[in-house]
């Protein structure tokens, strides 16, 4: 390798090892506000999705529970009214 290649490799290595995260104190106020609004909106959308999920899940459980209760009531009635029983 010649000198130019070595210098280029050193420069690439140095740049790759640097911390590239932006300093929050140097960010523009409008950008920071935009990010804040975006995150607030995203949290609201996610919260609403979770609320809907839990309400829908409760409705599904309620339907399944009602069907299960009805099944057991029918079975109890059937067993009570017959002489012979089988499972």
Backbone as CSV, one residue per row, in Angstrom:
resi,resn,N_x,N_y,N_z,CA_x,CA_y,CA_z,C_x,C_y,C_z
1,UNK,0.842,-1.181,0.000,0.000,0.000,0.000,0.886,1.242,0.000
2,UNK,0.419,2.215,-0.685,1.212,3.443,-0.687,0.689,4.398,0.386
3,UNK,1.310,5.499,0.528,0.999,6.469,1.576,-0.435,6.985,1.482
4,UNK,-0.913,7.205,0.278,-2.274,7.722,0.101,-3.295,6.711,0.614
5,UNK,-3.079,5.444,0.297,-3.996,4.407,0.763,-3.986,4.303,2.289
6,UNK,-2.813,4.368,2.890,-2.724,4.298,4.344,-3.428,5.482,5.005
7,UNK,-3.205,6.666,4.461,-3.859,7.856,5.006,-5.369,7.754,4.857
8,UNK,-5.823,7.258,3.721,-7.260,7.082,3.487,-7.848,6.074,4.472
9,UNK,-7.163,4.978,4.706,-7.619,3.986,5.681,-7.693,4.580,7.081
10,UNK,-6.698,5.377,7.469,-6.704,6.024,8.784,-7.888,6.980,8.905
11,UNK,-8.125,7.746,7.853,-9.216,8.706,7.880,-10.569,7.982,7.993
12,UNK,-10.731,6.909,7.232,-11.983,6.137,7.291,-12.162,5.532,8.671
13,UNK,-11.140,4.975,9.245,-11.216,4.387,10.582,-11.555,5.440,11.631
14,UNK,-10.928,6.597,11.534,-11.170,7.676,12.488,-12.634,8.139,12.405
15,UNK,-13.147,8.332,11.194,-14.527,8.785,11.007,-15.527,7.735,11.488
16,UNK,-15.197,6.467,11.263,-16.108,5.391,11.654,-16.213,5.267,13.169
17,UNK,-15.154,5.622,13.869,-15.153,5.470,15.321,-15.750,6.675,16.041
18,UNK,-16.020,7.755,15.335,-16.571,8.951,15.967,-18.049,8.764,16.287
19,UNK,-18.472,9.397,17.368,-19.878,9.387,17.740,-20.631,10.303,16.785
20,UNK,-21.588,9.745,16.045,-22.292,10.506,15.025,-23.661,11.006,15.490
21,UNK,-24.027,10.744,16.737,-25.334,11.209,17.205,-25.304,12.723,17.369
22,UNK,-26.350,13.408,16.915,-26.349,14.867,17.000,-26.464,15.346,18.450
23,UNK,-25.806,16.416,18.730,-25.868,17.037,20.050,-27.227,17.723,20.188
24,UNK,-28.028,17.341,21.185,-29.367,17.926,21.306,-29.351,19.443,21.475
25,UNK,-28.272,19.990,21.984,-28.221,21.441,22.181,-28.022,22.188,20.867
26,UNK,-27.597,21.467,19.823,-27.373,22.133,18.536,-28.536,21.945,17.567
27,UNK,-29.543,21.167,17.964,-30.686,20.953,17.082,-31.566,22.199,17.049
28,UNK,-32.182,22.443,15.914,-33.063,23.600,15.784,-34.321,23.379,16.610
29,UNK,-34.817,24.450,17.191,-36.004,24.376,18.036,-37.206,23.847,17.265
30,UNK,-37.344,24.239,16.001,-38.483,23.759,15.213,-38.409,22.246,14.996
31,UNK,-37.201,21.728,14.822,-37.038,20.284,14.649,-37.389,19.556,15.946
32,UNK,-36.892,20.063,17.058,-37.165,19.448,18.352,-38.670,19.448,18.616
33,UNK,-39.337,20.554,18.324,-40.781,20.643,18.518,-41.509,19.671,17.587
34,UNK,-41.037,19.550,16.355,-41.639,18.622,15.400,-41.533,17.179,15.898
35,UNK,-40.389,16.816,16.410,-40.183,15.464,16.951,-41.095,15.243,18.156
36,UNK,-41.199,16.249,19.021,-42.059,16.127,20.198,-43.509,15.899,19.783
37,UNK,-44.000,16.689,18.802,-45.385,16.545,18.327,-45.599,15.170,17.691
38,UNK,-44.617,14.722,16.897,-44.722,13.409,16.261,-44.822,12.309,17.318
39,UNK,-43.953,12.359,18.315,-43.965,11.328,19.360,-45.262,11.361,20.156
40,UNK,-45.779,12.542,20.440,-47.047,12.662,21.158,-48.181,12.056,20.339
41,UNK,-48.212,12.386,19.057,-49.256,11.847,18.172,-49.138,10.327,18.069
42,UNK,-47.912,9.831,17.937,-47.688,8.377,17.827,-48.137,7.655,19.095
43,UNK,-47.816,8.238,20.258,-48.255,7.626,21.518,-49.776,7.607,21.601
44,UNK,-50.421,8.680,21.152,-51.884,8.732,21.171,-52.502,7.682,20.265
45,UNK,-51.941,7.515,19.073,-52.450,6.506,18.137,-52.251,5.112,18.723
46,UNK,-51.091,4.859,19.290,-50.823,3.550,19.899,-51.752,3.298,21.084
47,UNK,-51.973,4.317,21.910,-52.868,4.166,23.055,-54.276,3.819,22.571
48,UNK,-54.741,4.524,21.546,-56.078,4.252,21.012,-56.167,2.831,20.451
49,UNK,-55.116,2.376,19.790,-55.104,1.009,19.258,-55.185,-0.011,20.384
50,UNK,-54.465,0.226,21.488,-54.514,-0.696,22.620,-55.886,-0.678,23.285
51,UNK,-56.491,0.500,23.399,-57.841,0.585,23.971,-58.801,-0.249,23.136
52,UNK,-58.741,-0.069,21.810,-59.621,-0.833,20.922,-59.360,-2.332,21.025
53,UNK,-58.099,-2.706,21.102,-57.766,-4.125,21.238,-58.400,-4.709,22.495
54,UNK,-58.239,-4.023,23.625,-58.752,-4.559,24.886,-60.278,-4.589,24.895
55,UNK,-60.911,-3.578,24.328,-62.382,-3.597,24.255,-62.871,-4.734,23.363
56,UNK,-62.233,-4.908,22.212,-62.616,-6.003,21.310,-62.356,-7.363,21.958
57,UNK,-61.237,-7.469,22.648,-60.906,-8.733,23.313,-61.915,-9.036,24.415
58,UNK,-62.325,-8.030,25.170,-63.336,-8.225,26.202,-64.644,-8.704,25.580
59,UNK,-65.029,-8.135,24.445,-66.257,-8.558,23.760,-66.141,-10.015,23.306
60,UNK,-64.967,-10.396,22.775,-64.773,-11.785,22.356,-64.868,-12.726,23.549
61,UNK,-64.246,-12.366,24.651,-64.313,-13.203,25.858,-65.750,-13.306,26.360
62,UNK,-66.457,-12.194,26.322,-67.852,-12.189,26.778,-68.688,-13.155,25.935
63,UNK,-68.524,-13.117,24.598,-69.273,-14.035,23.716,-68.895,-15.482,24.000
64,UNK,-67.607,-15.748,24.126,-67.167,-17.120,24.389,-67.650,-17.613,25.735
65,UNK,-67.616,-16.750,26.723,-68.072,-17.134,28.055,-69.562,-17.433,28.042
66,UNK,-70.341,-16.606,27.351,-71.783,-16.835,27.266,-72.061,-18.173,26.586
67,UNK,-71.334,-18.478,25.527,-71.516,-19.753,24.827,-71.123,-20.915,25.731
68,UNK,-70.080,-20.770,26.489,-69.627,-21.820,27.402,-70.649,-22.052,28.512
69,UNK,-71.168,-20.985,29.078,-72.190,-21.098,30.121,-73.423,-21.803,29.567
70,UNK,-73.873,-21.387,28.380,-75.052,-22.003,27.770,-74.821,-23.500,27.529
71,UNK,-73.628,-23.858,27.064,-73.315,-25.271,26.834,-73.440,-26.060,28.131
72,UNK,-72.876,-25.574,29.202,-72.915,-26.302,30.472,-74.324,-26.359,31.048
73,UNK,-75.090,-25.322,30.852,-76.483,-25.360,31.309,-77.276,-26.408,30.531
74,UNK,-77.044,-26.493,29.201,-77.730,-27.518,28.396,-77.321,-28.918,28.839
75,UNK,-76.039,-29.103,29.080,-75.558,-30.412,29.524,-76.146,-30.792,30.881
76,UNK,-76.189,-29.832,31.791,-76.762,-30.111,33.116,-78.239,-30.480,32.975
77,UNK,-78.962,-29.766,32.126,-80.387,-30.060,31.901,-80.553,-31.439,31.274
78,UNK,-79.718,-31.741,30.290,-79.798,-33.045,29.627,-79.537,-34.169,30.619
79,UNK,-78.529,-34.009,31.437,-78.200,-35.052,32.410,-79.285,-35.193,33.474
80,UNK,-79.922,-34.103,33.795,-80.955,-34.132,34.820,-82.227,-34.809,34.303
81,UNK,-82.486,-34.747,33.029,-83.743,-35.267,32.485,-83.617,-36.660,31.870
82,UNK,-82.453,-37.248,31.860,-82.300,-38.575,31.274,-81.917,-39.579,32.352
83,UNK,-82.360,-40.822,32.114,-82.029,-41.909,33.049,-80.582,-42.335,32.864
84,UNK,-80.206,-42.446,31.623,-78.870,-42.929,31.308,-78.024,-41.737,30.928
85,UNK,-76.784,-41.764,31.305,-75.924,-40.635,30.973,-74.613,-41.115,30.405
86,UNK,-74.096,-40.325,29.512,-72.781,-40.597,28.937,-72.090,-39.252,28.751
87,UNK,-70.817,-39.308,28.767,-70.047,-38.057,28.664,-69.704,-37.785,27.226
